[in-house]
């Protein structure tokens, strides 16, 4: 059974047992292959990112 735990930096992760765990990466990928994949599979282009951030900010402000 998975258990929620925290690492030394207080970042949460799921401990699946037997040495397996699921954690989020905090670093942004900057290499060309990763950026190409993000643009192709996630439509993560600078324009889309900017528009999405503006929309999120508006939602968080309650507008």
Buried (B, 14 or more C-beta within 10 A) or exposed (E): EEEEEEEEEEEEBEBEEEEEBEEEEEEEEEEEEEBEEBEEEEEBEEEEEEEEEEEEEEEEEEE
